[in-house]
Amino acid sequence: MTNSWQDFTESEKQYPEEIAKAKIEGFSTATKGLAELLISELSDQGRLRSSLNTDFSFRITLVSPLLPQYRFKIMEFGYGVNMDPVKYILEAGIDGELFGADWSLDREKQISNSEFINTLSLVFASKTFIDLVSGLMKVAQKKTKEL
């Protein structure tokens, strides 16, 4: 009996969470340790609450080690086993700045795996994101003076 199956090879696409990790590398240094970006995988319960409906879902959160109670969700993203498309939902202010002031409830967007890095660049260069980081740095800096 002959094998009728072709030889399969593993996809060469990058994991979107690895793309995001590479993109945020150095962020903490750039903010003098006052702010950090965390990438966390959503739990099963978190995935159920998310409107992404993807097999693998993640969240990028802006935090400060000096303000443990502060967490600001920048975006959620996810993908299926084929890693394409990458679905994402941005924080409303960033979404409005980049894509217009459409405040509809369904802000989910889809892009190719290869376009994901460009989207992250736009998000992190947005005035809304920069203002959030600058404000968080100021509040965190005040906290260091109080300690």
N, C-alpha and C positions, 0 to 999 in steps of 0.2 A: 504494500500500500504506500502510495506516495503522499507527501505532505503538500496540500494545496494552499497553504498559507504563505504569504510573502513574509519576508523578514521586516519586522517593525523597528523603527528607531525612535528614540526619545526626542521630544520637541526641543528645538533650540531657542524657543522664546524665553525671555527672562520672566521670573516671577514678578508681578507688579509690586509686591511688598519689598522685594530686593531693589527694584528701581527706586522706590520711595526712600528706603534706607540710605542708598547712595546719595540721593538728592539732598537729604537733610543732614548729611555728615558735615560737621563743622559748625552747625547752627548754634550750639551752646557756646562755643568759643567766640563766635561773632557777637553774641549777646553778653559776653563777659560772665557767663555762667548764671545770668539772671533769668534766662528763659530756656526752655527745652521743647523739642517736638518729640512726642512719643508715638510709636506705631504699635497698636495692639490688635490682636486678632479678636474678633467678636466671638463670644460664647454662643452655644446653640440658642440660648434664650435671646441673646443680643441680635443674632441673625434673624430670629422670628420677629423681633420688634422693628428691624430695619426694613425699609421698603425696597432694598436692592434685590432681594430674592436671588442670591448667588450662592454657589457651593462654598466659597471661601470669601470671608468678609473681614475688613480691617477698618480701623479708625485712626486718623491722625489728630492728635490732641496737643494743644499749646498749654504748657504748664510752667510753673516756676518752683524750684526746690525750696525757695523761701516762703512760698504761699501754698502750703499743701492742700488747702481747701479749694484752690482755684484750678479749674479745668475748662478749657474752651475747645469744643469740637470744631476743627477746621474742615474736615471732610471725612466721608466714609467711602470706601471703594471695595470692589469685589469682582470675582470672576468665576467661571466654571472650569472644569478640568482641561478644556482646550486653551485656556488663558486668553481667549479673545471672544467677544470684546471685553474690555474693562468697563464696568459700570461704576458711576460715582455720583455722589451728592455733595455739593459744597455748602458751607455755611452761607446763609441767606445773603448777607452783605457782600461777600466775595462773589457769589453767584450773580447778584444784581450788577455789581461793578463790571464783571467780565462779559456777561451775556445779556445785559439789559435788565430793566426794573420789572420783570415779569415775576410777580410774587405768587405764582400759582403753587399749589401744594405739590405738584409733581415736578420736581427739579432734577430728576434722575437723567443723566446723560450717559451715552455710550461712545467709546472711542476704541481704536485698535490698541493693542498692546504697545506697539512702537510709538504711538502718539502720546502715551501716558506721561513720559518724561517732559514733553513740551507743555502739557496741561499743568503739571506740577510747577514748572518754571513760571507760568502765568500766575498761578495761585500765589506763590511766594514772592512775586514781584508786585502784586496788587497793592494799591494804596490802603485798602481795608486791612490786609494782613500786616503791612508795615506799621500802620497806626495801632493795631492790636499789640504787636510786639513792643513798640515804643512805649505804649502806655503801661504794659505789664512790667517792662524794665524799670520804669519810673517808680511804680508802686513797690516793686521788689527792692529797689535801691533804698527807698525810705525804710523798708523793713530791716535792712542791714544796719542802718544807722540807729535803729531802735534797740538792736540786740546788744 
